[in-house]
Amino acid sequence: MKLIILAAGKGTRLRPLTNTTPKPLINICGKSIIEHNLENLYEHVDEIIIVVKYLKEKIKDKLWDNYKWVKITYHEQGDEKWTWAALLGIDCDTDVFVIYWDSIFDKKDFDKVLSYEWYWVLAKGVENPEKYWIFKIDENNYIIEVIEKPKEYVWNLANLWWFKLSPKIFEYLKNVKLSPRWEIELTCAINEFAKNHKFRAIKIDWEFIDVWSPWDILDANKYFLDKLEKSDIRWTIEEWVVIKWNIVLEEWAILKSWTYIEWNVYIWKYTSIWPHTYLRWSTVIWEWCKIWNAVEVKNSSIWDYTNSAHLSYIWDSIIWNNVNLAWGFISANLRHDGKNIKTMVKWEIVDSGRRKLGCIIWDNVKTWMNTSTYPWRVIQNGGTTLPWEIVK
């Protein structure tokens, strides 16, 4: 059995974060997205094939040539943009798992389907089938047909992009023709596969995480931290630290006296948390960070080499690499009218579904003292602010 991970896309819905970081390498509570998926599957396969293109060298530098001694090979997607092109040219003579890296499943849930002898795809019921691959199935859940983004209602069972397929799929791919939408689509090959194999849609009812938009990173961190049943403390906690729930404190990280932690929190290596800091509600802080005196951080993801000076408030925010927040920084996270926060995603205004969102601060930003941001504002790569500036 082989595992094929489709990881060539640009992750445009996650911009600006993916302008410098390939989406599969976005960190979620201790591991990158792609590593969460590898952890679920590596024991069940003898080779991992990762389809790459965008920022491919960063993915290769991260994973090298094996994952826990399972061989990794890389297949570079050509210039074709259609989904089928990700698999074209792969030489495989065994059954395969084919997955996208967008979704993260709990291992114990995913293990339920790994032993099934038939071929399958994971699916879920959706309210807006016109946005998805939709499966028509018979009374035994065998797939009759898959339709991409149907204009009229045919069914509501949507593709989750986790497949178990036979090597025959690669033969069908070679014969794919232009679809009615004048695109070369993987759905054509999947329909041919369904005609010739027992191919089931497994409708799942367990919880999982999709990382499509920047705020999904915050939800994904919370998903894993909510499952943290006991603390994992590997380094230094000074006197007078209060920990109300469970935390992970990695090697060479330190909590200085008078730190107060409420709810589950993850602190990575070489990070120091200074006195009178208040950490709460599913916060993740990565390597080599310094959170200085009297800073409050709530439900935020702070990446490597970031410093937050004293008397700052970071709420519901994503702070990327090598950022310096001067003292008095505040990320406002709530509209005065209490309505959901909307933002631009791929040139379209999207409702985040959340009343509280802070800010996104991209790599290498430096703010001056007493900078404030409106809800869900972005400070671009290398940007700076003036003293007392409000980012509107």
C-alpha positions as CSV (number, residue, x, y, z in Angstrom):
1,M,0.0,0.0,0.0
2,K,1.2,3.5,-0.9
3,L,0.1,6.9,0.3
4,I,-0.1,9.8,-2.1
5,I,-0.5,13.3,-0.6
6,L,-1.6,16.1,-2.9
7,A,0.5,19.1,-1.7
8,A,1.2,21.2,-4.7
9,G,-1.4,23.9,-4.3
10,K,-0.7,27.5,-3.3
11,G,-3.3,27.7,-0.5
12,T,-4.6,31.0,-1.7
13,R,-7.4,31.2,0.8
14,L,-4.8,31.3,3.6
15,R,-2.9,34.3,2.2
16,P,-0.9,36.2,3.2
17,L,0.3,33.4,5.5
18,T,1.0,31.1,2.5
19,N,3.0,33.7,0.6
20,T,6.1,32.4,2.4
21,T,4.9,29.2,4.0
22,P,3.4,26.3,2.0
23,K,0.1,25.4,3.4
24,P,1.0,21.8,4.3
25,L,3.7,23.2,6.7
26,I,1.4,25.4,8.7
27,N,1.8,24.3,12.3
28,I,-1.2,23.1,14.3
29,C,-0.5,22.4,17.9
30,G,2.9,20.8,17.7
31,K,3.0,19.5,14.2
32,S,2.5,20.7,10.6
33,I,-0.7,19.8,8.8
34,I,1.1,17.3,6.7
35,E,2.7,15.7,9.7
36,H,-0.6,15.2,11.4
37,N,-1.8,13.3,8.4
38,L,1.4,11.3,8.1
39,E,1.1,10.3,11.7
40,N,-2.3,8.8,11.0
41,L,-1.2,6.7,8.0
42,Y,2.6,6.0,8.0
43,E,2.1,2.6,9.8
44,H,-0.2,1.4,7.1
45,V,2.0,2.1,4.0
46,D,5.4,1.1,2.7
47,E,6.0,4.3,0.6
48,I,4.8,7.9,0.8
49,I,4.6,10.0,-2.4
50,I,4.1,13.7,-2.0
51,V,3.0,15.7,-5.0
52,V,4.7,19.1,-4.8
53,K,5.2,22.3,-6.8
54,Y,4.6,25.6,-4.9
55,L,7.4,26.3,-2.4
56,K,8.4,22.6,-2.9
57,E,11.9,23.0,-1.5
58,K,10.5,24.0,1.9
59,I,8.4,20.9,2.0
60,K,11.5,18.7,1.1
61,D,13.7,20.5,3.6
62,K,11.1,19.8,6.3
63,L,10.4,16.1,5.6
64,W,13.6,14.9,3.9
65,D,13.4,11.4,2.5
66,N,11.5,9.5,5.1
67,Y,8.9,9.8,7.9
68,K,9.6,7.5,10.8
69,W,11.6,5.3,8.4
70,V,8.9,5.1,5.8
71,K,10.4,6.1,2.5
72,I,9.2,9.5,1.0
73,T,9.5,10.3,-2.7
74,Y,8.5,13.6,-4.3
75,H,6.5,13.9,-7.6
76,E,6.5,17.4,-9.1
77,Q,3.2,18.4,-10.7
78,G,3.5,19.9,-14.2
79,D,2.2,23.2,-15.4
80,E,-1.4,21.9,-15.8
81,K,-3.7,23.4,-13.2
82,W,-6.4,20.7,-13.2
83,T,-6.7,18.3,-10.3
84,W,-6.0,15.2,-12.4
85,A,-2.6,16.6,-13.3
86,A,-1.4,16.1,-9.7
87,L,-1.5,12.3,-10.2
88,L,-0.5,12.1,-13.8
89,G,2.9,10.5,-14.3
90,I,3.0,8.6,-11.0
91,D,4.0,5.0,-11.4
92,C,2.2,2.8,-9.0
93,D,1.2,-0.9,-9.1
94,T,-0.4,-1.3,-5.7
95,D,-3.5,0.0,-3.9
96,V,-3.1,3.6,-2.7
97,F,-4.5,6.1,-0.3
98,V,-4.9,9.5,-2.0
99,I,-5.4,12.5,0.3
100,Y,-5.4,16.2,0.3
101,W,-3.7,17.9,3.2
102,D,-6.6,20.2,4.1
103,S,-8.4,18.0,6.6
104,I,-7.1,16.6,9.8
105,F,-8.8,13.6,11.4
106,D,-8.3,12.1,14.8
107,K,-6.3,8.9,14.4
108,K,-8.7,6.7,16.4
109,D,-11.5,7.7,14.1
110,F,-9.6,7.3,10.9
111,D,-8.4,3.8,12.0
112,K,-12.0,2.7,11.8
113,V,-11.9,2.7,7.9
114,L,-8.4,1.5,7.3
115,S,-9.3,-2.1,7.6
116,Y,-12.1,-2.0,5.0
117,E,-11.3,-4.4,2.1
118,W,-13.3,-2.4,-0.4
119,Y,-12.3,0.8,-2.0
120,W,-13.8,4.0,-0.5
121,V,-13.9,7.7,-0.2
122,L,-14.8,9.7,2.9
123,A,-17.8,12.0,2.5
124,K,-20.1,14.2,4.5
125,G,-23.6,15.7,4.1
126,V,-23.5,19.4,3.2
127,E,-26.1,22.2,2.9
128,N,-24.6,23.8,-0.2
129,P,-23.8,20.9,-2.6
130,E,-23.2,23.3,-5.5
131,K,-19.7,24.0,-4.1
132,Y,-18.5,20.4,-3.9
133,W,-18.0,17.1,-5.6
134,I,-21.2,15.3,-4.9
135,F,-21.7,11.5,-4.9
136,K,-24.8,9.7,-6.0
137,I,-25.0,6.4,-4.2
138,D,-27.2,3.3,-4.2
139,E,-28.8,1.6,-1.1
140,N,-25.5,-0.1,-0.2
141,N,-23.5,3.2,-0.4
142,Y,-21.8,2.2,-3.6
143,I,-21.0,5.2,-5.8
144,I,-23.1,5.5,-8.9
145,E,-21.7,8.8,-10.1
146,V,-19.7,11.8,-8.9
147,I,-20.7,15.3,-10.1
148,E,-18.5,18.3,-9.7
149,K,-20.3,21.4,-8.4
150,P,-23.8,20.5,-9.7
151,K,-25.9,23.5,-10.8
152,E,-29.1,21.6,-9.8
153,Y,-29.7,19.5,-6.7
154,V,-28.8,15.8,-7.2
155,W,-27.6,14.7,-3.8
156,N,-25.9,16.3,-0.8
157,L,-23.0,13.9,-0.1
158,A,-19.8,15.7,-0.6
159,N,-16.2,14.5,-1.2
160,L,-13.7,14.9,1.6
161,W,-10.7,14.1,-0.6
162,W,-9.6,10.9,1.3
163,F,-9.6,7.9,-1.0
164,K,-8.6,4.3,-1.1
165,L,-8.1,3.3,-4.8
166,S,-6.6,0.5,-6.9
167,P,-3.8,1.2,-9.3
168,K,-6.4,1.1,-12.1
169,I,-7.1,4.8,-11.4
170,F,-3.8,5.7,-13.1
171,E,-4.9,4.0,-16.3
172,Y,-8.2,5.8,-16.3
173,L,-6.4,9.1,-15.8
174,K,-4.4,8.6,-19.0
175,N,-7.7,8.5,-20.9
176,V,-9.4,11.5,-19.3
177,K,-11.2,13.8,-21.8
178,L,-12.5,17.3,-21.6
179,S,-15.5,17.6,-19.4
180,P,-18.7,19.6,-20.2
181,R,-17.0,22.5,-18.4
182,W,-14.1,22.3,-20.9
183,E,-11.7,21.1,-18.2
184,I,-9.8,17.9,-17.7
185,E,-11.2,16.7,-14.4
186,L,-10.4,14.0,-11.9
187,T,-14.1,13.3,-11.6
188,C,-14.1,11.7,-15.1
189,A,-11.5,9.1,-13.9
190,I,-13.3,8.6,-10.6
191,N,-16.6,7.9,-12.5
192,E,-14.8,5.3,-14.7
193,F,-13.3,3.8,-11.5
194,A,-16.8,3.6,-9.9
195,K,-18.2,1.7,-12.9
196,N,-15.6,-1.0,-12.6
197,H,-15.0,-1.4,-8.9
198,K,-16.9,-1.7,-5.7
199,F,-16.3,1.9,-4.5
200,R,-18.2,3.1,-1.5
201,A,-18.8,6.5,0.0
202,I,-18.3,6.4,3.7
203,K,-20.4,9.1,5.3
204,I,-18.6,10.1,8.5
205,D,-20.2,11.5,11.6
206,W,-17.1,12.1,13.6
207,E,-15.4,15.5,14.2
208,F,-12.5,16.7,12.1
209,I,-10.7,19.9,11.1
210,D,-10.6,21.7,7.8
211,V,-7.9,24.3,7.4
212,W,-9.2,26.5,4.6
213,S,-9.0,30.0,6.0
214,P,-6.6,31.7,8.5
215,W,-9.1,31.6,11.3
216,D,-9.3,27.8,10.9
217,I,-5.8,27.7,12.4
218,L,-7.2,29.0,15.7
219,D,-10.0,26.4,15.5
220,A,-7.6,23.6,14.8
221,N,-5.4,24.5,17.7
222,K,-8.4,24.5,20.0
223,Y,-9.5,21.1,18.6
224,F,-6.3,19.5,19.7
225,L,-5.8,21.4,22.9
226,D,-9.3,20.5,24.1
227,K,-8.2,16.8,23.9
228,L,-5.2,17.5,26.2
229,E,-6.0,15.4,29.3
230,K,-2.9,16.0,31.3
231,S,0.1,18.4,31.3
232,D,3.4,17.5,29.6
233,I,6.0,19.7,31.3
234,R,9.6,19.1,30.1
235,W,11.4,22.1,31.3
236,T,11.4,25.0,33.9
237,I,8.6,26.4,35.9
238,E,9.6,29.0,38.5
239,E,7.8,29.6,41.8
240,W,4.4,31.3,42.0
241,V,3.2,30.2,38.5
242,V,-0.5,29.3,38.4
243,I,-1.7,26.7,35.9
244,K,-5.5,26.2,35.9
245,W,-5.8,23.5,33.3
246,N,-3.3,21.5,31.2
247,I,-0.3,22.7,29.3
248,V,2.5,21.4,27.1
249,L,5.9,23.0,27.9
250,E,8.6,21.8,25.5
251,E,12.3,21.5,26.2
252,W,14.3,24.6,27.1
253,A,11.1,26.7,27.5
254,I,10.6,28.6,30.8
255,L,7.6,30.0,32.7
256,K,8.9,32.8,35.0
257,S,7.3,33.6,38.3
258,W,3.8,35.1,38.5
259,T,2.7,33.7,35.1
260,Y,-1.0,32.8,35.1
261,I,-2.3,30.2,32.7
262,E,-6.0,29.5,32.2
263,W,-7.3,26.8,29.9
264,N,-5.1,24.5,27.8
265,V,-1.9,26.1,26.3
266,Y,1.0,24.9,24.1
267,I,4.5,26.4,24.5
268,W,7.3,25.3,22.3
269,K,11.1,25.0,22.7
270,Y,13.3,27.9,23.7
271,T,10.4,30.2,24.5
272,S,10.3,32.3,27.6
273,I,7.2,33.6,29.3
274,W,8.0,36.6,31.6
275,P,6.3,37.6,35.0
276,H,2.7,38.7,35.2
277,T,1.9,37.3,31.7
278,Y,-1.7,35.9,31.4
279,L,-2.1,33.1,28.8
280,R,-5.5,31.7,28.1
281,W,-7.9,29.9,25.9
282,S,-6.1,27.6,23.4
283,T,-3.0,29.7,22.8
284,V,0.0,28.2,21.0
285,I,3.4,29.8,21.1
286,W,6.2,28.5,19.0
287,E,10.0,28.4,19.2
288,W,12.4,31.1,20.4
289,C,9.6,33.5,21.4
290,K,9.7,36.0,24.2
291,I,6.4,37.1,25.8
292,W,7.5,39.9,28.2
293,N,6.1,41.3,31.4
294,A,2.3,41.8,31.8
295,V,1.2,40.6,28.4
296,E,-2.2,38.9,27.8
297,V,-2.5,36.3,25.1
298,K,-5.9,34.7,24.3
299,N,-6.8,32.1,21.6
300,S,-3.8,33.0,19.4
301,S,-1.1,31.4,17.4
302,I,2.4,33.0,17.7
303,W,5.1,31.7,15.5
304,D,8.9,31.5,15.7
305,Y,11.2,34.3,16.9
306,T,8.4,36.6,17.8
307,N,8.7,39.1,20.7
308,S,5.8,40.8,22.5
309,A,6.9,43.6,24.7
310,H,5.2,44.4,28.1
311,L,1.7,45.7,28.6
312,S,0.3,44.2,25.3
313,Y,-3.0,42.4,24.5
314,I,-3.0,39.8,21.8
315,W,-6.5,38.3,21.3
316,D,-7.8,35.9,18.6
317,S,-4.8,36.6,16.4
318,I,-2.2,35.0,14.2
319,I,1.3,36.4,14.6
320,W,3.8,35.0,12.1
321,N,7.6,34.6,12.2
322,N,10.2,37.1,13.5
323,V,7.7,39.8,14.6
324,N,8.5,42.4,17.2
325,L,5.5,43.9,18.9
326,A,6.5,47.0,20.9
327,W,5.0,47.8,24.3
328,G,1.3,48.6,24.5
329,F,0.2,46.7,21.4
330,I,-3.5,45.9,21.3
331,S,-5.4,43.7,18.8
332,A,-9.1,44.6,19.0
333,N,-11.2,41.6,18.3
334,L,-14.9,42.7,18.4
335,R,-17.1,45.0,16.3
336,H,-19.1,47.6,18.1
337,D,-22.3,46.3,16.5
338,G,-21.5,42.7,17.6
339,K,-21.9,41.3,14.0
340,N,-19.7,38.6,12.5
341,I,-16.4,39.7,11.1
342,K,-16.1,39.6,7.3
343,T,-12.9,39.5,5.3
344,M,-11.7,39.2,1.7
345,V,-10.8,35.7,0.6
346,K,-9.8,35.2,-3.0
347,W,-11.4,38.5,-4.1
348,E,-14.6,37.6,-2.4
349,I,-16.1,39.0,0.9
350,V,-16.5,36.0,3.2
351,D,-18.3,35.8,6.5
352,S,-15.9,34.2,9.0
353,G,-18.8,33.0,11.2
354,R,-17.0,34.5,14.2
355,R,-17.8,37.6,16.3
356,K,-14.3,37.8,17.6
357,L,-11.1,37.9,15.5
358,G,-8.0,39.9,16.2
359,C,-5.3,40.5,13.5
360,I,-2.9,38.8,11.2
361,I,0.7,40.0,11.4
362,W,3.0,38.6,8.7
363,D,6.7,37.9,8.8
364,N,9.3,40.4,9.9
365,V,6.9,43.1,11.1
366,K,8.0,45.7,13.7
367,T,5.4,47.8,15.5
368,W,6.1,51.0,17.5
369,M,4.7,51.5,21.0
370,N,1.0,51.6,21.5
371,T,0.0,50.3,18.1
372,S,-3.6,49.1,17.9
373,T,-5.4,47.1,15.2
374,Y,-9.1,46.9,14.1
375,P,-10.6,43.4,14.1
376,W,-9.1,41.1,11.5
377,R,-6.6,43.6,9.9
378,V,-3.4,42.5,8.2
379,I,0.0,44.0,8.6
380,Q,2.0,42.8,5.6
381,N,5.5,41.2,5.4
382,G,8.2,43.6,6.7
383,G,5.7,46.3,7.6
384,T,6.1,48.9,10.4
385,T,3.8,51.2,12.3
386,L,4.2,54.6,13.8
387,P,3.9,55.3,17.6
388,W,0.2,55.3,18.6
389,E,-0.9,54.2,15.1
390,I,-4.3,52.6,14.6
391,V,-4.4,50.0,11.8
392,K,-7.9,50.4,10.3
